[in-house]
Structure formats: structure tokens, C-alpha cells
Amino acid sequence: MNEQRYLADEAATLAFGAEVAAWLREPRNCCSVVFLKGQLGAGKTTLVRGILRAFGYQAAVKSPTYTLLEPYEELEPAVYHFDFYRVGDSEELDFIGLDELLDAEALKFIEWPEQAAGRLPVPDLEITLTLDGAGRQITLTQPGVVGSARGD
């Protein structure tokens, strides 16, 4: 899955989330690490909301900016949505048990991965969102291989 696309609005971002969810449902992708990159307000959490809706989750989906993690363990597979925007030192991630969470049988979405430098594996999928007029450009790349080891 390597592509670039223009998403005109929130509805298009949610719909694209459903497309990404279909890829993530494939057995080989079920515990993928997905990096979400883009400036504030670019639509990273909206995209995660679209993916979670496709997985059947209908409750509120909020950004984990202050909590660092929103777990959705009732889903199959479980989903961990991280947001490291406010992390000043990657050692802070020890308090949430980052290493154990990354080893868990779960799909992991990570916003602001650059804030956890040296603590994260190579992602299986990287999604970059860039504001473009009223919409956004979205770029997907696969820099790693599913199941790759953490780059410590």
C-alpha cells in the first residue's frame, strides 16, 4: 500500500480510514505499527476514527494528546492509539509501559512518533497528512515489514 491521494473533507478522511482498515484486517497486518505524521489539525485522529468505525467501534474517539494512550481492547484485534505530541523526553514513555504495549498483540497507531526517537520499531505503514486548502493530501508508505523488530 503505497499511494498519495487528496481528501477533500472530514467525510473523505473517514471514508479513507475504512479503506485503510480493510488493509489492516488482512491477517499479516493485524498487529501492525502505523505512524501518523502531520501538523496539528491535519486529521490524524479523524483518520483513526474512520479506521475504528470500520472495525465496528461506535463510541467517541478522542485524541490521546494528554493521556498518551487510548486503548480499544474490546476490538479484535485490540487497538492502541498513542499520541506523543507532549512527550519531552522518551524516558517518560516508561511510565505507560511502552515496551510491553508495543509487544502486545494489538494494532498500534502512533501520532508524533518522532517524539519517541529510538523507542519505536520501524513502522509497517506510515501515513502523512498535509493540510491543502480545505482538505488534505495523504501519503501512505510501507517503510518496514510487518513484525519487524524495534530499532533500539
N, C-alpha and C positions, 0 to 999 in steps of 0.2 A: 504494500500500500504506500506508494509514493505519488503524491499529487498536490496540485495547487488549485484553489477554487475561490471565487468571490461569493460571500454570503451577504445578501442584501439587508437582512434584519434579524431580530431575535428569533423569529419563526424559522428562518432558514438555518440559523445556528442550531436550534433544537432538532430540526429535521436531519441535519448533517450528523448530529450526535447519534441519531438512530442508525445511520449508515456505519459509523464507527463501531457502535455496539454490535452490529452483525458480524464485523470482522473479529471483534473481541470474543464473541461467543464460540468461535472455532476452537476445538479442544486444544490445539497447540498454542493458543493465545490466552487461555483462561486465567493465567496468573501473570500477565504482562505488567511491566513497569512503563507508564506513559508520562512523559514530561510534557507539561503545558507551559508554553512560553508566550509572553506578550505583555505589553504595558498594562497599567491599571485600567480597568474598564474595557479591555479588549474582548471579553466574552469567555474567558476560561471556565468560570463556574457555570455559565449558561450552557456551554458545551457539555460539561459533566452532567448537568441537569438533563439534557437531551439523552445522554447515554443511559442514565439511571432510569428515566421514563421508559426507555426501550427494554430495560431489564424488569419492568413492572413496578418500580418504586414510584408511588404517587404522592408521598408526603413532601413537605418543604425541603428544598435542597439549598443550603446556605454555604457561603464561603467560610472555610475554616481559618480565616486570617488571624483570629485571636486565640483559637483553641489549638491550632496547628494541625488538627486531625478531626475529620468527621468519619466515623466508621459506619458502614452499612453491612453489618454482619448477617442480617437476615436474608440478604440476596445470595443467589447461587450463580457464580462464585461470590464470596464476600468481596466488598469494595472498600478500600481505604482511600479517602480523599485528603491529601496533605496540602498545606499552604505554608510555605516557608518565608513569605514576604517579610515578616517581622523578626526573623532569626538574625541575631547579630553575630553569633559565634556557633559554629556547627556542633560544639560540645553541648549546647542547650538541648540538642535532639536526644541526648541520653535520657533526659527526664521523661520522654514519651516512649522510651524503649524502641527507638528507631530500628536497630538491628534486628530485633525479634519481629517487628512488624514487616520489615522487608523480606524476611524469611518465611512469613506466613503464606498459606495457600489462599491468596487473595489477589484481586486486581488492584493495582496501585496507581492513582493519579497524583502527580506531584506538580503543584504550581510553584514557581520560583525555585527550580532545582539548583540554580547557581548559588543560592544562599546556603546550601548544604554541601559545598565543594568537598570532594574527597570521601563523602559518606554514602554516595549513591552508586548503584550499578549503572552500567551502560543501559540506556532505555531501549525497550523493544520498539517503541513508537514515540516520535517526538512531534508535537503539534504546536505550531507557531501561529498566533493570531495577531494581525496587524490592522489597526483601525484604518479605514479607507473610505472617506466621505461618510455617508450614513451607515455603511456596512463595514465589512472586514474582509481582508484577504486571509485565507487559511492555507497553511502549508503543512503537509504530512511527510515525514521521512522515517525510515526504519534504520537507525544507526547501529542497532545491535541485533542479536539473535535471542529469541525467547529462551529464558533460562540461563542467560549469561551471568557470570559471577560478578559480584560487587568489585568495583575498582578501588580497593583500599590501598 
